[in-house]
Amino acid sequence: MSLIIRNGEISGFECSGGYVLNGEGSLIYPGNHTRRYTGQPDVNGPVSSIRFELLREGIEDYEYIWMLKESALKSW
């Protein structure tokens, strides 16, 4: 993924030579391609991938397990 800089400001980014490909490993995608690839309205800003959402859920699960372990140790 590479940033597109115009007039000294970040105006977007480009994945795989301008194409959004399945399995490329991106965690976010450009929101202005949403309609083209999903049929849903375009958004202003990045769109998270399923991979990113599952990563976030895994981190939350780890935190819950850690909190459960800590609370169990306090009760001993």
Buried (B, 14 or more C-beta within 10 A) or exposed (E): EEEEEEEEEEEEBEBEEEEBEEEEEBBBBBBBBBEEEEEEEEEEEBBEBEBBEEEEEEEEEEEEEEEEEEEEEEEE
